[in-house]
Amino acid sequence: MKLVKIFSGLIIMILVLYFLMQNTSLVSVDLIFVEYDNVQVAVVMLGALAVGTITVSYTHLTLPTKA
């Protein structure tokens, strides 16, 4: 079962990387205090995914559980 999880994780990672390689156009990112020009869409998506993952992990670890 562990091998199936590892293999499926690798397949998902390959699909995500393929999707990111297709999105290489340049965009401008305007945050509250700073603006970035000529940033690849893939970098913006990876940043959003990282922030979302960290946020969910943090809230999952800090929320009280029902006993």
C-alpha angles and dihedrals in degrees: 000000000000090000090053091053092049092047093047090048090053092049091050091048091051091050091049091049091049090051091049092049089058092056103064099130117125123248138173118246117205112192125178098270104013139037127211122200127202098016118159117245089231091060091050091050093048091049092050091047091050094049091047093048093049092047094050092045092050095047092045091054096045102042115100115250125225113250 
